[in-house]
Amino acid sequence: QVQLVESGGGLVQAGGSLRLSCAASGMPFGLSLNGWYRQAPGKQRELVATITRGGGTNVADAVKGRFTISRDNARNAVYLQMNSLKPEDTAVYYCNANVFTAIYWGQGTQVTVSS
């Protein structure tokens, strides 16, 4: 059974940092394209960053220079380091994995940034 489990969310003041982790199981993780998405209240889910199995990254303009995505294939994990957080970064953050034609999502972790 495929599982993606996020952790690391929480409440932080503006300007602070958080590191999100996503632990994957039940899939050939080394073959997957992974990403982080977020959904704020009343808004559509949006892409934050993606990382290929080889480590190539793509980061949304809204978080470029502040967020970094990385992966550890040996640990079947993907990370999102978030620095200089802003109140507009408040959202539920979801881990995503694409393996061949299948797409998987985690349950999400709440990130709240206070001003």
N, C-alpha and C positions, 0 to 999 in steps of 0.2 A: 504494500500500500504506500503510495506516494504521500509524503508529508513535507510541508514547509512550515517551520515554526519560528516566528519572529520574537525578538526580545530586545530590551534596551530603551524602550520608549519611556516617557515620563514628563514631568513638569520642569521647565528650566526658564531662567530669566533671559530676556533679550541680550544677545551678545555671548551667550553661553554655548556649550557644546554637548552633544550626545553622540553615542556610537550605537547604531542598530546592528543586530546580528540576525542572520537567517540560517537556520540549520536544516539541511535537506536530508531526506532518507527515502529509500525505495525507488531511486532512479539512478541512471548512469550520469552522475553529477558532472563528471569531466566532459561530457558531450553537450552540456546544456548552455543555452544563452540565458543569462539571469538579469533581473532588473529590480529596481525599486520604483514603486508608484505611490501616489498619495491622493487622498480624497478629503477635502475640507467640507464642512457642513454646507449643504445647498449647492455644491459644485460637483462637476464631473471628475472622475478619477483621471489623474494626469501622470505622465511619465516624469520621473525624477532623474534616473540614470540607468544605463544598462552596461553589462560587461560580457564579452564573449568568452568562450572557453579558453582562448589564448591570451586573455587579459586586455583586449582592446576595449576602450570605454567610450561612452557617449553620455554627456551630462546636459540637462536642460539649462537653457540660458538663465532662468530665474535663480538657479542655485550654483551656477558655474563660479569657480573660485572659492566657494564656501563648502561644498559637499564633495566627498571623494568616495567612489565605489571601489571595492576590492574583493578578491575571492581567494579562498584557500582550498584548492581541490583535494588536498590530503585530508582536510577536515570536513569536506562537503559543506562549506559555509561561504556565505556572501556577507559583506559588511557595508555599512554606509556611515562614514564619518561625517558628522554635520557640525560645522563651526560657524561662528558669527550668526547664530540663529536669530530670526526675526519673528515677530508675531504672525506675520503672514505665512510662516512655515507650519503653523498649527494645522494638524490634519491627522488622519489615520494613515499610517504608512504600511504598505503591503509589499511583501516579497513575491517575486514572480519567477517562474522557470519555464523555458520552452525547450522541450526535448523532442526532436523530430517533428511530428505534427501535433503533439500534445502540449497543452498549456496548463500550468498549475499555479495556484495562488495560496498564500498563507492566510491566516485569520486576521492579520493586521495588528499593529501596535500603535497606541495613541501617543502623539507628540504634541505637547502644549507649550507654547512659548508666551510668557507673560511680558508685558511692556513695563 
